[in-house]
């Protein structure tokens, strides 16, 4: 696959260029750990949460990352977070 095709695929991806760390940080700033753990019920947000431990878990767990990214897009649409 050529670079031009990769760029074309990402053109409509609202998360393109946004790091996972940025997503977690913005959500924690907007909601706090407790509310984030309710909205996205993942243990890394409930049990002694930190940015680093959450990133470690989310990078290894595609289903959890997908849930978080989906919630981030929801929060952006609702005006709680900005891209």
N, C-alpha and C positions, 0 to 999 in steps of 0.2 A: 504494500500500500504506500502510495507516495505521500509526501508531506502536504501537498495541496488537498488531497482527499481527507487527511486527518483534520486540517483546518476547517474544511467544509463541514465535516461531521460535528465539530465543536461549535460552529457558528450559532446554533440554536440552544446550546447547553448553558443555562444560566449560572451553573457552578464552575464553568471553565475559568481557570486562573485563580480560583479561590482555594486556599489551602484548608485542610481539615482543621488545623490549629486555629485558623481565623474563624471557622464555623463554630467550633466549640467555645472559643473565647467570647464571640459575640452573643451566643445563646446564653452563656453563663452571666454575662453582663446584663442582658435583657430580662432573664427569668430567675437567675440564682440557681444553685444546685438543687434545692428541694423541689421547686416548681419544674425544673427541667427533668428531674427524675420521675415526676408524675406524668408529664407530657410524653416523655420518651422513657418508658420503664425498663431501663437497663441498669444492672447492678453497679457498673462503673460510675454511675451518677448518684447512687444511693449510699454505698458503703465507702466511707473515707475518700470522697472524690477529690481529684486534682486534674489539672489540664494534662500533665504528662501521663498519668496512669490511664486516663480516658483515651488519649491518643494511641497509646500502646495497644489497648484493647480494640479500639475501633479499626486500627490498621490491619489487625489480624482477623477481624470478624465482619465479612461483607454485609450480612443481613443487618447488623447493628448500625453500620455506617450508612446503609441505605435508609434506615428509619430516621437517623439523625439528619441526613441531607434533606429528606422529605419534610421533616419538621422545620428545618431552617427555611426552606422555600415557602412554607406556610407562614412562618413568622415574618418573612420579608413582605409577602402579600398583605399581611395584616398590619404592617407598619411598625412591628416591634423591633426588627433588625433592618440594617441597610447592607447592601452589597457594596 
